[in-house]
Structure formats: structure tokens, C-alpha cells
């Protein structure tokens, strides 16, 4: 019987999906595990929840219970039903990244977890029963630096001589409008640079997207600020390593994996002071942190990095080193494994 079940109940590939996939690929060597729900890139084919319910009728050999690792509200509800209604021998581990107070329903669910892993000390302040603070990590085998950045960028087919990108859902909270405004300031003074808005807009944010596109067109930069849509997860590493700069300007971020994926790819970043971006920047070694809602400051920071080839190269090297040594998926998996072992060794019950 499996000793670990990892759930993914969201059909869309989100930041939560990316972090779950990064860790799961590391855990394959440590556990007889099953992915439950929707597929994740580079991971075993998932099984449906009904099959997982059948498998949990018996505990894994040599252990009193299996562990269910959940990351979303529906996943917590499904695991609680198994444990508390069907009386399966499982323990539930929840990872929390939010750096703000959860609403009532998530608070109720989280309070019933057997263990909570927070991704930052700030996130730990908002949840009970924290067993460990384990930062999210990037898969440094999947995201790697380019041997020839210029050639890799040319192969992407977007034109120009270098690429700048922001990645995430197109909506005000993610600061997509701030990125666009920063690029409207930056690109006229940076010939050859192309800017990509990578992500999709939900139906309710389509007017927001159309407004941004109209703003870009009115500035005469529709050929240089592009909206390619959502990039398939399998294509993202190649695109990421081809970039010269990542720019993330969210108004709120729980953690924020995009700069880390860039860093592992040898790409420096500019970001607003949100999520864990300040920790990633390592006092300016790998990235520049700007104030919230400050597109002019972001444009200036980006220009300063891109105008100095020596500084850019040094930041690119530091970015890769920091990703490997401080924020790798292998380190995250090891931290999570320690929590699992604590549960199994102590045979704790809620």
C-alpha cells in the first residue's frame, strides 16, 4: 500500500501546482506514493480520488498510517472525510504559504490538520500547529542556465535581441498593469528589448486585459510588449533560460516562485516588495526590490541591470548559486520529509 498521497485537485497549472510538482519529483525516490487528482508535469500519472479511497482501506506495510499531503481547501476537505468519516488510517499534512489571515472556512480546515508546514516565518504567524518552516524550492535540474542566451532567445521567435517577462494570472493583484507601465517607460530607451506578459486572464479579468492591450497600442509598442497567453509547463524552462530579466510587481504575493525559476535559469529579477522576493534577492545579489505600486522605480532598476553587462553577468551567476544552495526543491523535500518522519515516529493523532 502507498505510504504517501499527494493531492492536486486543480486542473489549471498554478503556482501551487508548480511547487507540488517540484517536491513530488524529489519524493519519488523516497516513497511509494500516488498523485491524486489532475496531472502534474514530470510526475506519475494520477489516480482518481475514488481509487485512493479504496487504497487507504489498509495502512502501508510497516507503518500505522499513510500521509496525505494537501495544499488547497478541497484537498483538505477530501482528506478530512477519509480520516474522520471513513476512519481511514491517515494523517494530513498541509502546506501554507499565505502571508495574511485566512478566511473562516480555511481556518476551520487548517485547524484540523495533523501537521502544518509554513513556507516562511511570516506565513507561520497565520496558521496553527506549525511543525516546520520550509521554503518552497525550485527544481534546479529542470530550470538551468542557457549556454548561449542570445541564441536561445532568438529560437523563441518573439523578435528583438533580448527578453523581459512577467509571469502569472493577468489581474490587478498580480500587478500586470504595473509591469506594462514599467515597460512603457523602459522599452523606448532600450532598443531590441521585447517584453512578454505570460499568463491568462480569467473571464472576469478580460476587460482588464483589453485595457492593457489598448494602452500598449496607444503607445505604439504593440509589437514590443506581447501577450502570448499561458505557456505550457513543459515549455517554460526553455523560455525562462532565454530571458535576460524577470519582472514581478504583484500587489500581494504569498510566496512567489517565478523569480526562483528565473534564478535557477541564471536570470536576475526586479520585483516589488512582496512574498519572499526580498529573501531571494539576497541584498541585491540576484535581484532588485522596489516599492509597491512603483512602476517608474521598477523601470529604472531594470534599466540599470540591463545597461551594465558586468553587473548582469554577476547577478546571473549569483542567482543560480542562491537557487541551488538556499532554495532548491531537494532542500524543500528534505524539510518536508522531516515532518513526515516526525509524524510516523511519534505516531501522533489529532
Secondary structure, DSSP 4 states (H G I P E B T S, - for coil): --SEEEEE--SS--HHHHHHHHHHHHHTTT--EEEEES--TTSPPPB-HHHHHHHTTSPPTTSS-EEEEE-SHHHHHHHHIIIIIS--SEEEEEEE--SS---HHHHHHHTT-SEEEESSHHHHTTSSSEEEE----B-TTTS---SSHHHHHHHHT--SSEEEEEES--SGGGTHHHHHHHHHHHGGGSTTEEEEEES---GGGHHHHHHHHHHHHHTT-TTTEEEEEPPPHHHHHHHHHH-SEEEE--S--SS--HHHHHHHTT--EEEES-TTHHHHHTTTTSEEEE-TT-HHHHHHHHHHHHH-HHHHHHHHHHHHHHHHHHSBHHHHHHHHHHHHHHHHHHT---
